[in-house]
């Protein structure tokens, strides 16, 4: 227990007692108490570090081929810690390249998903009446169509448009190639329905609170009330939902790449690496093992982090 003399000294020096941060940031304190959540966050930070700095640190061209190893994939060695693939390329370099693509797809599609879903759900809840009824019936109708079917159709439709807008010889960053932009848009546009429903429910819940009536009585307009009062109080569940949308997007992108609708060779995502490994799974199982582990490890880390974030931000929801 902090003595009165120590408290006075801390107050005079502007310092706070060590335990006060737990009182000031209770959600952070609840999150820090969960070893699983903290471990998941550390794993995500490791994945992001490997995504950003792994390729230059490893320094091996993921497209370069060792012609002596073409058709004869090698297992893990000191020179190739994850082995080589059927085309004589270093698998670690390919997995690191796939990390950049898969993680960027997850994050970018989540941003599009969040933008569309929150906008639609907020407007439907705020204006209500026939507008809310019409929007939510459209959402219900779209829910009846399988997600993967929508994503595949959008991907097939959007990709030629992107290729026409961005020529093949255009010098654009890897993350903004026509293949990846079409995947961003397909996943983001197809996957906003759950976010819209969640945003609508949260805005309806907040719209009936006393502080909204007080803001109106003080002359605040709809835009100010929404942006300064209602939406900030809705952010906790929306942030959790956005976090959980990232692994879902990574999984869907891996499936698209597995069936040949993802990035074009010689680029690679984790899904396309798994697809390439199927042809020689009996002779070189390491080709499938490492991309599959990367997908599973990343999805598990984001899911556990999202669960921990949900419990920290809304402790009443924990069972």
C-alpha positions as CSV (number, residue, x, y, z in Angstrom):
1,X,0.0,0.0,0.0
2,X,1.3,3.5,-0.9
3,X,2.0,5.6,2.2
4,X,0.7,9.2,2.5
5,X,4.3,10.5,2.4
6,X,5.1,8.5,-0.8
7,X,1.8,9.6,-2.4
8,X,2.6,13.3,-1.6
9,X,6.1,12.8,-3.1
10,X,4.6,11.3,-6.2
11,X,2.0,14.0,-6.5
12,X,4.7,16.7,-6.1
13,X,7.0,15.1,-8.8
14,X,4.1,14.4,-11.2
15,X,4.7,10.7,-11.0
16,X,1.9,8.2,-10.6
17,X,1.9,5.1,-8.4
18,X,2.8,2.0,-10.4
19,X,-0.6,0.3,-10.0
20,X,-2.6,3.4,-11.2
21,X,-2.3,2.5,-14.9
22,X,-4.6,-0.5,-14.2
23,X,-7.2,1.8,-12.9
24,X,-6.8,4.3,-15.7
25,X,-6.8,1.7,-18.4
26,X,-9.0,-1.2,-17.2
27,X,-9.5,-2.7,-20.6
28,X,-5.7,-2.9,-21.1
29,X,-5.3,-4.4,-17.6
30,X,-7.9,-7.1,-18.4
31,X,-6.1,-7.8,-21.7
32,X,-2.7,-8.0,-20.0
33,X,-4.0,-10.5,-17.4
34,X,-4.8,-13.0,-20.2
35,X,-1.6,-14.9,-21.1
36,X,-3.3,-16.4,-24.2
37,X,-4.2,-12.9,-25.5
38,X,-0.8,-11.5,-24.9
39,X,0.9,-14.5,-26.5
40,X,-1.4,-14.0,-29.5
41,X,-0.5,-10.4,-29.8
42,X,3.2,-11.3,-29.6
43,X,2.7,-13.8,-32.4
44,X,0.9,-11.2,-34.6
45,X,3.8,-8.7,-34.0
46,X,6.2,-11.5,-35.0
47,X,4.2,-12.2,-38.2
48,X,4.1,-8.5,-39.1
49,X,7.8,-8.2,-38.5
50,X,8.5,-11.2,-40.7
51,X,6.1,-9.8,-43.3
52,X,7.9,-6.4,-43.4
53,X,11.5,-7.3,-42.8
54,X,11.7,-11.0,-43.5
55,X,12.3,-10.8,-47.3
56,X,15.2,-8.2,-47.2
57,X,16.7,-9.9,-44.1
58,X,16.7,-13.4,-45.8
59,X,17.9,-11.8,-49.0
60,X,16.9,-14.7,-51.4
61,X,15.0,-13.9,-54.5
62,X,11.7,-15.8,-54.2
63,X,11.5,-16.1,-58.0
64,X,15.1,-17.2,-58.7
65,X,15.4,-20.9,-59.7
66,X,18.2,-23.3,-59.0
67,X,18.1,-25.2,-62.3
68,X,19.9,-28.2,-60.8
69,X,16.9,-28.7,-58.4
70,X,14.0,-28.2,-60.9
71,X,11.8,-31.2,-60.7
72,X,13.6,-32.5,-57.7
73,X,12.4,-30.6,-54.6
74,X,14.7,-30.8,-51.6
75,X,13.8,-31.0,-48.0
76,X,15.0,-28.5,-45.3
77,X,18.8,-27.9,-45.3
78,X,21.1,-25.3,-43.9
79,X,21.0,-23.4,-47.2
80,X,17.2,-23.8,-47.6
81,X,15.7,-24.0,-44.1
82,X,12.3,-24.8,-45.5
83,X,13.6,-26.7,-48.5
84,X,12.9,-26.0,-52.2
85,X,9.8,-26.3,-54.3
86,X,9.2,-28.2,-57.6
87,X,10.7,-25.4,-59.6
88,X,13.9,-25.1,-57.6
89,X,13.0,-22.0,-55.7
90,X,13.7,-21.4,-52.0
91,X,10.6,-22.1,-50.1
92,X,11.4,-19.8,-47.1
93,X,11.6,-16.9,-49.5
94,X,8.3,-18.0,-51.1
95,X,6.6,-18.2,-47.7
96,X,7.8,-14.8,-46.8
97,X,6.6,-13.4,-50.1
98,X,3.3,-15.1,-49.5
99,X,3.1,-13.5,-46.0
100,X,3.2,-10.1,-47.6
101,X,0.4,-10.9,-50.0
102,X,-1.8,-12.8,-47.6
103,X,-1.5,-10.3,-44.7
104,X,-2.0,-7.3,-47.0
105,X,-5.2,-9.0,-48.4
106,X,-6.5,-9.5,-44.9
107,X,-5.8,-6.0,-43.7
108,X,-6.9,-4.2,-46.9
109,X,-10.1,-6.2,-47.4
110,X,-10.9,-5.6,-43.7
111,X,-10.6,-1.9,-44.1
112,X,-13.0,-1.9,-47.1
113,X,-15.3,-4.2,-45.2
114,X,-15.2,-1.9,-42.2
115,X,-15.8,1.3,-44.3
116,X,-18.8,-0.1,-46.2
117,X,-20.4,-2.1,-43.3
118,X,-20.1,0.7,-40.7
119,X,-21.4,3.3,-43.2
120,X,-24.4,1.3,-44.3
121,X,-25.3,0.0,-40.8
122,X,-24.9,3.5,-39.2
123,X,-27.1,5.3,-41.8
124,X,-29.7,2.6,-41.7
125,X,-30.0,2.8,-37.9
126,X,-29.8,6.6,-37.7
127,X,-32.4,7.4,-40.4
128,X,-34.7,4.4,-39.6
129,X,-38.1,4.1,-41.2
130,X,-38.4,2.9,-44.7
131,X,-34.7,3.5,-45.4
132,X,-33.7,1.1,-42.6
133,X,-36.3,-1.5,-43.7
134,X,-35.1,-1.3,-47.4
135,X,-31.4,-1.5,-46.5
136,X,-31.8,-4.4,-44.1
137,X,-33.9,-6.4,-46.5
138,X,-31.2,-6.0,-49.1
139,X,-28.7,-7.2,-46.5
140,X,-30.9,-10.2,-45.8
141,X,-31.2,-11.0,-49.5
142,X,-27.4,-10.9,-50.0
143,X,-27.0,-13.1,-46.9
144,X,-28.8,-15.9,-48.8
145,X,-26.0,-16.0,-51.4
146,X,-22.9,-18.0,-50.4
147,X,-19.9,-15.7,-49.6
148,X,-17.5,-17.7,-51.7
149,X,-19.8,-17.5,-54.8
150,X,-20.0,-13.7,-54.4
151,X,-16.2,-13.4,-54.0
152,X,-15.5,-15.5,-57.0
153,X,-17.9,-13.7,-59.2
154,X,-16.6,-10.3,-58.1
155,X,-13.0,-11.5,-58.6
156,X,-13.7,-12.6,-62.2
157,X,-15.5,-9.4,-62.9
158,X,-13.1,-6.9,-61.3
159,X,-9.8,-8.4,-62.3
160,X,-10.1,-7.6,-66.1
161,X,-11.1,-4.0,-65.2
162,X,-8.0,-3.6,-63.0
163,X,-5.8,-5.1,-65.7
164,X,-7.1,-2.6,-68.2
165,X,-6.6,0.3,-65.8
166,X,-3.1,-0.9,-64.7
167,X,-1.0,-2.2,-67.7
168,X,1.2,-5.2,-67.2
169,X,4.4,-3.2,-67.8
170,X,3.3,-0.5,-65.2
171,X,5.9,-0.1,-62.4
172,X,3.6,-0.3,-59.4
173,X,4.3,-1.7,-55.9
174,X,3.6,-5.4,-55.3
175,X,0.6,-4.6,-53.0
176,X,-1.1,-2.6,-55.8
177,X,-1.0,-5.0,-58.7
178,X,-4.2,-5.7,-60.5
179,X,-4.4,-9.2,-59.0
180,X,-4.3,-8.0,-55.5
181,X,-6.5,-4.9,-55.9
182,X,-9.2,-7.2,-57.4
183,X,-8.9,-9.5,-54.4
184,X,-9.1,-6.6,-52.0
185,X,-12.2,-5.3,-53.6
186,X,-13.9,-8.7,-54.0
187,X,-13.4,-9.7,-50.4
188,X,-14.2,-6.2,-49.0
189,X,-17.3,-5.7,-51.0
190,X,-18.6,-9.3,-50.4
191,X,-18.0,-9.4,-46.7
192,X,-19.5,-6.3,-45.2
193,X,-22.9,-7.7,-44.3
194,X,-22.0,-8.9,-40.8
195,X,-20.3,-5.6,-40.1
196,X,-23.4,-3.6,-41.3
197,X,-25.7,-5.6,-38.9
198,X,-23.3,-5.1,-36.0
199,X,-23.0,-1.4,-36.7
200,X,-26.7,-1.0,-37.0
201,X,-27.4,-2.8,-33.7
202,X,-24.8,-0.7,-31.8
203,X,-26.0,2.6,-33.2
204,X,-29.6,1.7,-32.4
205,X,-28.5,0.9,-28.8
206,X,-26.6,4.2,-28.5
207,X,-29.2,6.4,-30.2
208,X,-31.6,5.9,-27.3
209,X,-29.2,7.0,-24.6
210,X,-29.6,10.2,-22.6
211,X,-26.4,11.8,-23.9
212,X,-27.8,11.8,-27.4
213,X,-31.0,13.6,-26.3
214,X,-28.8,16.0,-24.3
215,X,-26.6,16.7,-27.4
216,X,-29.8,17.4,-29.5
217,X,-31.2,19.7,-26.9
218,X,-27.9,21.7,-27.0
219,X,-28.3,22.1,-30.8
220,X,-25.8,19.5,-32.1
221,X,-26.5,18.3,-35.6
222,X,-26.8,14.7,-36.8
223,X,-23.2,14.7,-38.2
224,X,-21.7,16.0,-34.9
225,X,-23.7,13.6,-32.8
226,X,-22.7,10.6,-34.9
227,X,-19.1,11.4,-35.3
228,X,-18.4,12.9,-31.8
229,X,-20.7,10.8,-29.6
230,X,-22.4,7.8,-31.1
231,X,-19.7,6.2,-33.2
232,X,-16.9,6.5,-30.6
233,X,-19.1,4.5,-28.2
234,X,-19.7,1.8,-30.8
235,X,-16.0,1.3,-31.6
236,X,-15.2,-1.5,-29.2
237,X,-17.4,-4.3,-30.8
238,X,-16.6,-2.9,-34.3
239,X,-12.8,-3.1,-33.6
240,X,-13.2,-6.7,-32.4
241,X,-15.2,-7.7,-35.4
242,X,-12.6,-6.0,-37.7
243,X,-9.9,-8.0,-36.0
244,X,-11.7,-11.3,-36.6
245,X,-12.4,-10.3,-40.2
246,X,-8.7,-10.5,-41.0
247,X,-8.2,-14.3,-40.6
248,X,-11.5,-14.9,-42.5
249,X,-10.2,-12.8,-45.4
250,X,-6.8,-14.7,-45.3
251,X,-8.6,-18.0,-45.4
252,X,-10.8,-17.0,-48.3
253,X,-7.9,-15.6,-50.2
254,X,-6.0,-18.8,-49.6
255,X,-8.9,-20.8,-51.0
256,X,-9.1,-18.6,-54.1
257,X,-5.4,-19.0,-54.7
258,X,-5.7,-22.7,-54.2
259,X,-8.2,-23.0,-57.0
260,X,-6.3,-20.7,-59.2
261,X,-8.2,-17.4,-58.8
262,X,-5.7,-15.6,-56.7
263,X,-2.3,-14.0,-57.6
264,X,-0.7,-15.0,-60.9
265,X,2.6,-16.8,-61.0
266,X,5.5,-16.3,-60.3
267,X,4.0,-14.4,-57.3
268,X,2.8,-16.5,-54.5
269,X,0.4,-16.4,-51.6
270,X,0.1,-19.1,-49.0
271,X,-2.8,-20.6,-50.8
272,X,-1.0,-20.8,-54.2
273,X,2.0,-22.4,-52.4
274,X,-0.3,-25.1,-51.0
275,X,-1.9,-25.6,-54.4
276,X,1.6,-26.0,-56.0
277,X,2.5,-28.5,-53.4
278,X,-0.4,-30.9,-54.1
279,X,1.3,-32.3,-57.2
280,X,4.2,-33.7,-55.3
281,X,2.8,-34.1,-51.8
282,X,3.9,-37.8,-51.6
283,X,7.6,-37.0,-52.5
284,X,8.0,-33.6,-50.8
285,X,5.4,-33.0,-48.0
286,X,7.4,-30.0,-46.8
287,X,6.0,-28.0,-49.7
288,X,2.6,-28.3,-48.2
289,X,3.6,-28.3,-44.5
290,X,5.1,-24.9,-44.2
291,X,2.4,-22.9,-46.1
292,X,-0.3,-24.7,-44.2
293,X,1.4,-24.0,-40.9
294,X,1.7,-20.3,-41.8
295,X,-2.0,-20.1,-42.6
296,X,-3.0,-22.0,-39.4
297,X,-0.6,-20.1,-37.2
298,X,-1.7,-16.7,-38.5
299,X,-5.4,-17.4,-38.3
300,X,-5.1,-18.9,-34.8
301,X,-3.2,-15.8,-33.6
302,X,-5.7,-13.3,-34.9
303,X,-8.7,-15.3,-33.6
304,X,-7.2,-15.6,-30.1
305,X,-6.3,-11.9,-30.2
306,X,-9.8,-11.0,-31.2
307,X,-11.3,-13.1,-28.5
308,X,-9.0,-11.5,-25.9
309,X,-9.8,-8.1,-27.2
310,X,-13.5,-8.8,-26.9
311,X,-13.2,-10.0,-23.3
312,X,-11.1,-7.0,-22.4
313,X,-13.4,-4.4,-24.0
314,X,-16.7,-6.1,-22.9
315,X,-16.0,-8.1,-19.7
316,X,-19.7,-8.8,-19.3
317,X,-19.7,-10.9,-22.5
318,X,-17.1,-13.3,-21.0
319,X,-18.5,-16.7,-19.9
